[in-house]
Amino acid sequence: MGTVPRASLVGISRLPLLVVIMRIVFLSLIALLLAACSTSGGVQSYAISPASLSLSADAGVKGKDFTWGGSVLSIKNLPDHTLLEVMAYPLDSKGAPNVGGGAQGRFLADYTGFLEPADFPSGQLLTVTGPMLGYKDGRVGEADYRYPVLQAVQIQRWENTRSQQQPYRKPSVNIGFGFGSGGYSNIGIGIGF
């Protein structure tokens, strides 16, 4: 009876270990990709838009925190606070206003203290977070308008870039499996934008 060379036994015994390691790596990559796809960037999406509150004047939202974003229409410094009039737009996954997503009404951001008008020119994109203070009646041209007013606890300014004006496109993830003769198999993962 012939004996099998020792080198062959070493190679055979390592093959199942290599397969187990490849499976662990593959499953870890899948878990990582799924976790990355499920995160929203930390910004909650609110179904209540400034336009809907302007129409309903719902007093039940007073004191509740909101995060809205948009484009500065005007700024007015008063003795102890500053009012920013903002055209609201939906927020993307980073929390920046997506001006390609359609206007969602107007709101006022009430900031305690002074804001430099040069830092908030017309068209400046920003995101405001804070509690709802109530409503303020005003005019847009000749029309009456009820502005929802947020206490601007946090203001994030954004660069006006083209990517923020285009709708956000989520990456696509594709996973492929291949099986061949001789017991070989391949796994491929592709990410496209």
C-alpha positions in Angstrom: 0.0 0.0 0.0 1.2 3.4 -0.9 1.3 6.3 1.4 0.0 9.8 0.6 2.8 12.4 0.7 2.7 14.6 3.8 2.5 17.8 1.7 -0.9 16.6 0.3 -2.3 16.0 3.8 -1.3 19.5 4.9 -3.0 21.1 1.9 -6.2 19.0 2.4 -6.5 19.8 6.1 -6.1 23.5 5.5 -8.8 23.7 2.8 -11.8 23.3 5.1 -10.2 26.0 7.4 -9.8 28.3 4.5 -13.5 27.8 3.4 -14.6 28.5 7.0 -12.5 31.7 7.1 -13.9 32.8 3.7 -17.5 32.2 4.9 -16.9 34.2 8.1 -15.4 37.1 6.1 -18.2 37.0 3.6 -20.9 37.0 6.3 -19.1 39.8 8.1 -19.1 41.9 4.9 -22.8 41.2 4.3 -23.6 42.3 7.9 -21.5 45.5 7.4 -23.2 46.4 4.2 -26.6 45.8 5.6 -25.8 47.9 8.6 -24.5 50.7 6.4 -27.5 50.6 4.2 -29.9 50.9 7.2 -28.5 54.0 8.8 -30.0 57.4 7.9 -27.2 59.7 8.8 -28.6 60.5 12.2 -31.3 62.9 11.0 -34.9 62.1 11.6 -37.3 62.7 8.8 -40.4 64.6 9.9 -43.8 64.1 8.2 -44.9 67.5 9.5 -43.8 70.1 7.1 -43.9 73.9 7.7 -46.5 74.2 4.9 -48.9 71.7 6.7 -48.4 73.5 10.0 -49.0 76.8 8.3 -52.4 75.6 7.1 -53.5 73.7 10.2 -52.0 76.0 12.9 -51.9 72.9 15.2 -51.3 74.2 18.7 -50.4 70.7 19.9 -46.9 70.9 18.4 -45.8 73.9 20.6 -42.7 72.9 22.5 -41.9 69.8 20.3 -38.5 69.7 18.7 -38.3 69.8 14.9 -35.4 69.8 12.4 -36.1 71.6 9.2 -33.9 72.9 6.5 -34.0 75.2 3.6 -32.8 78.3 1.9 -32.6 81.7 3.6 -35.0 84.3 2.2 -34.3 87.1 4.6 -32.7 88.0 7.9 -33.8 90.6 10.4 -31.8 91.5 13.5 -33.9 92.8 16.4 -32.7 94.2 19.8 -32.2 90.8 21.5 -32.8 88.1 18.8 -32.6 87.5 15.0 -35.4 86.2 12.7 -34.5 84.1 9.7 -37.2 83.6 7.1 -36.5 80.2 5.4 -38.0 78.4 2.4 -38.2 74.8 3.6 -37.0 71.8 1.6 -36.8 68.1 2.5 -33.5 67.0 4.1 -31.2 64.5 2.6 -29.4 61.7 4.5 -26.8 64.1 5.8 -29.4 66.5 7.1 -28.8 69.1 4.3 -31.7 70.7 2.4 -32.4 69.1 -0.9 -33.6 72.0 -3.0 -34.4 69.6 -5.9 -37.0 68.0 -3.6 -39.7 70.6 -3.9 -40.5 73.5 -1.5 -42.3 72.6 1.7 -43.5 76.0 2.8 -41.8 78.8 4.8 -40.8 79.0 8.5 -39.1 81.5 10.8 -36.0 80.5 12.8 -35.9 82.7 16.0 -32.3 82.8 17.2 -31.5 84.4 20.6 -28.8 86.9 20.0 -27.2 88.5 16.9 -26.5 86.7 13.6 -24.2 88.4 11.1 -26.3 89.0 7.9 -23.1 88.4 5.8 -23.0 84.8 7.1 -26.7 84.3 6.1 -27.2 85.8 2.6 -30.3 85.1 0.6 -30.0 81.6 -0.8 -27.8 80.3 2.1 -28.7 76.6 2.8 -29.1 75.7 6.5 -30.7 73.2 8.8 -32.4 74.4 12.0 -33.2 72.3 15.1 -35.2 73.5 18.1 -38.6 73.5 19.7 -41.7 75.0 18.1 -42.5 78.4 19.6 -45.9 78.9 17.9 -47.0 80.9 14.9 -46.5 84.4 13.6 -48.8 86.0 11.0 -47.1 87.8 8.2 -47.4 88.5 4.5 -45.8 87.0 1.4 -46.3 89.6 -1.3 -50.0 90.6 -1.0 -51.1 87.3 0.6 -51.5 86.6 4.3 -49.2 83.8 5.6 -49.0 82.1 9.0 -45.3 81.2 9.7 -44.5 78.3 12.0 -41.7 79.6 14.3 -38.8 77.4 15.6 -36.5 78.5 18.4 -33.2 78.1 16.6 -31.2 76.1 19.2 -28.9 74.7 16.6 -28.2 76.1 13.1 -26.0 74.3 10.6 -24.9 76.2 7.5 -24.2 74.2 4.3 -22.2 75.0 1.2 -24.4 75.6 -1.8 -23.1 72.8 -4.0 -24.6 71.2 -7.0 -24.8 67.8 -5.3 -27.3 69.3 -2.8 -29.4 70.5 -5.6 -29.7 67.1 -7.2 -31.9 64.4 -5.7 -30.0 62.0 -3.5 -29.3 58.7 -5.1 -28.7 55.7 -2.9 -25.9 53.3 -3.9 -27.0 49.9 -5.1 -25.4 46.7 -3.7 -25.2 43.6 -5.8 -24.0 40.2 -4.6 -23.3 37.3 -6.9 -22.5 33.7 -6.4 -20.7 31.4 -8.9 -20.2 27.7 -8.8 -17.9 25.8 -11.1 -16.7 22.3 -11.7 -14.3 20.7 -9.3 -15.9 22.1 -6.2 -14.8 25.7 -6.7 -17.1 28.6 -6.0 -16.7 32.4 -6.2 -18.5 35.2 -4.4 -18.6 38.8 -5.7 -19.9 42.0 -4.3 -20.4 45.2 -6.3 -21.4 48.6 -5.2 -22.7 51.1 -7.8 -23.8 54.7 -7.6 
